[in-house]
């Protein structure tokens, strides 16, 4: 989480310079203090449901979207741009030639983030991240039966929810 917070703070340049000027602090120190403070409170805001009634409610809500059974959460990834790192710069260059962190996020049926993993450099392919996840279902590439086609339709309708969360 601290990396993700730091990345967002990069874009708040004017405010950060103003704070630094008033307090006599360097940019890196401000980022570190804010990141550590937020990291201490992360569990107040991001919670992974493990309570049976919460999981059952989530299953029902996801089923109501597209009749996709046993889904309790959705996962997707996005690239969060960062400044060019001083070390190992090349591993942070993504397929769009930007420096980034490849972030995986998980949301519940209400579009609330319940898990965020920001440990992969931008050059890491999405397929590698998804292969390492135990949460992922995939569509059939070439469905041959009516059941597989229905599965793919439900999959697409349900997947739209996390895409909307990312915007």
Residue, then its C-alpha position, 0 to 999 in steps of 0.5 A: x500500500x505505501x507504494x500505491x500511496x506514494x504514486x498518488x502523491x507524485x501528482x500532488x506536486x503543488x501541494x507538496x511543495x507548499x507543505x515542504x516550504x512551510x515546514x522545511x521538509x524534503x519531498x521524500x520525507x513528506x511522502x514517507x511520513x504520509x505513506x507510513x501513516x496511511x499504511x498503519x490504518x490500511x486495515x480500517x479501510x481495506x478488508x477481505x471478507x472471511x465471514x460466511x454470511x458476508x461471503x454468502x451475501x456477496x455470492x447472491x449479489x453477484x449471482x443476481x448480476x448475471x446468474x454466475x454462481x459462487x462468485x464472491x469477489x472480482x479482480x483486475x489489474x491496472x498500471x499506476x504511473x510512477x516517476x522514473x526510478x533510479x535503480x532497475x529503471x527498465x523493469x518498470x517500463x510497461x508496454x506503453x513505454x511508461x514507468x509504472x507499477x502493475x497493481x492488482x485489486x480485488x473488489x466486492x459486489x458493492x465495488x469496494x476494494x477489499x485487497x490491493x497488491x502493488x508489488x509488480x513492476x510495470x514490465x510484468x505481464x498481466x498473465x503472469x500476475x493472474x497465473x499467480x492468483x488463486x482467485x481467477x476464473x477465465x472465459x472459454x477461448x473457443x466455447x463449443x457447448x451452450x453451457x460454455x457460451x452461457x458461462x462466457x456471457x455471465x463472465x463478461x456481464x460480471x466482469x464489467x463491474x470491476x472495470x467500472x470500479x477502475x473507471 
